């Protein structure tokens, strides 16, 4: 999963306008109880990420292309905005 994190960092460096979306989405999928276990960072659970990759691509070890990350981040942003506007 280190390659996945590297790809996300590179995506953020190439497209800095995506950083807020990346942070919001990362916060939404953070590991439950992250504050009680080292490394005390709000990172997603690796089992969750592997499950998501398996359900989306049929391989838990696949690393999606950067373009798909961008599309997903935009979709998540638009979904949050739509949910906020429905209130």
Secondary structure, 3 states (H helix, E strand, C coil): CHHHHHHHHHHHHHCHHHHHHHHHHHHHCCCCCHHHCCCCCCCCCHHHHHHHHHHHHCCCCCCCCHHHHHHHHHHHHHHHHHHHHCC
